[in-house]
Amino acid sequence: MEPKTKKTLAIGSTMIVLGLALYGLKYIEAPTRPLVLILTGALFIGAYFATKSQFSLVLGGILAGLGLGLFGEPRWMVLHEFTEIGLGVGFLLIYAIPLIHERRSHWWPLVPALVLFLLGFQRWGDFRRFIFSSRGWPILLVIVGALVLLGALGRSSSKKKDPQ
């Protein structure tokens, strides 16, 4: 199959799945809506791995991040703007997935991620109190663990390029 045909099929399929998912949200109970967005985002991220379509990756990251934000909003009220934080995570996924998978990535998703994180954490005092409370400290482990993994992946990719 020609690359242009493959890309067109991926875009058409993406639009169909997205349209069905968004239409279906009207008929799904509110507590499960974020899960539908997360799963739809994961489906698009999976399509990225199959087709290398940046369109699928961007759409998947945004939908997964939005679902994550909507899922966390009623549960972590201390953060106030968890939807923005979730979307920031989605943009970080758009940056990190190609970085891990292909050992290269574009820098542009870091800009909206930073803006969304700043908007989400605008009440830093509340977040600081939350993160150091008995409920929030495991998130510090997740953040540090993600940084350690990204550092290890960066070192392993540099060793493959420079065999000594």
Sequence and secondary structure as in RCSB ss.txt:
>XXXX:A:sequence
MEPKTKKTLAIGSTMIVLGLALYGLKYIEAPTRPLVLILTGALFIGAYFATKSQFSLVLGGILAGLGLGLFGEPR
WMVLHEFTEIGLGVGFLLIYAIPLIHERRSHWWPLVPALVLFLLGFQRWGDFRRFIFSSRGWPILLVIVGALVLL
GALGRSSSKKKDPQ
>XXXX:A:secstr
  HHHHHHHHHHHHHHHHHHHHHHGGGS GGGHHHHHHHHHHHHHHHHHHH  HHHHHHHHHHHHHHHHHHHTTT
 GGGS HHHHHHHHHHHHHHHHHHHHHS   STTHHHHHHHHHHHTSSHHHHHHHHTSTTTHHHHHHHHHHHHHH
HHHHHHHHHHHS  
